[in-house]
Amino acid sequence: MHEMSLMLEIIKIVSEDARSHGFSKVDKIDVIVGDLSNVLPDALELAFFYFQKQGLGIPDENTELEIIREAAKAQCQTCLFEFIPDYRLAMCPKCGLPNGLLISGETFRVQSYEGCDER
């Protein structure tokens, strides 16, 4: 389950950035996960809960994780029809050509986080 290592990196990145901005607490982390990103949102959330209990980095037991799902969308480069692809190599359902270009659905990134300095 590579989501463990992905979440560990997210926690490290957010913790380092939060510290560089003088934050001692992270209240919420927003992560975008595309349907075709090869990341399982449920497994990512489980990994977050595991590391949250371990007290690793700035996130604590009160930190929220919001996973924002990004739907997969493709556009045929021949007829310009937009559709929801099943795979990265997409056949256009309108003209039948294997000419679909992914527009969205591959994203995996931290969109934002909220933190503060509790003094």
N, C-alpha and C positions, 0 to 999 in steps of 0.2 A: 504494500500500500504506500505509494509514493506521496500521498497526501500528508503523511507525517512529516516528511522532510520539507514539503512545500510550506506547511504551516509553521514549522520551526523557522524557516527563512523569513516568513511574514512577520513573526514575532520579533526576530532579531532586527529586521529592517525598521519596523515601527518603533521598537524600543530605542534603537540608536537615534532615529530621527526625533523622537519625542524628547530624549535627553538633550540633544543638540539645541532644542528650542526651550529648554528649561522646564519641561514637564516632568512631574514625578508620578503622574497617574494617567492612564489611558482608559477612557470611559467606553469607547465604542470603536470598532474597526469595521469598515465597509470593504468588502472584497467582491469584485466582479468575476463571475465564472461563466464562460460561454458554454453552450450546449455541445460544441465540438472541440472543447479545450483539453479533453482527456483528463479532466479533474472531476472527481465525484463529490458534489457538494455535501452529501451526508457524511462521507468519510473525512472531508476537510473539517466539518463541524465537530466530529468525534475527536479528531486530532487536536483541535482547539481546546475542547473540554479537558483532554488529557494534560496538555501543557499548562492550562489554566490552573489545574489542581497541583501541578508541580511547582508553581510559583516562579516560572522561568520568565525573565524579562520584566518589563513594567506592567503588562496586563495582569490583573488580579482576578479574584473570584467574582467581582462585580462588573468586569468588562464584558460588554456585549459584542457578539460577532453577527454582522448582517451580511448574508450572502445574497448578492444581487444576480439573478440569472439573466444571461444575455441569450436571446433566441438566435438560432441559426437562420441566416437569410442569404440567398444567392440571387444573382442576376445573370441571365443568359446573355452572353456577349454577341449573339447573333440576332435574336428577336427582342432583347431587352426585357423579357418577362421576368418578374421577381417571384421567387418561390422559396419554400422551406426545403432545404436539402436533407437527405438522410445521411450523407457522407460528405467528405471534403471534395471528392471527385463527383460532381453533380451533373446528372442528365437533366436537361430541360424538359419538364412535363408538357410544354406547349409544342415545341418544334422537334423534340427528341434528340437533339444534338448534345454531345458531352462537352458543353461549352459554358457551364455555370461557373461564375466567379463568386467566391464567398465575399459577402459584404459585412457580415457579422456572425458571431458565434464562436470565434476562436480565442477571445480575450480571457486572460487570467491575470489580474493585477489588483493591487490595493488601490481602491478609488480614493479613500480618505480615512482619517481617524480623528477622533475627538479626545482631547486630553487637557489637563490643567496642572498647575503647580499648587499642591495642597500644603500651604504653610500656615 
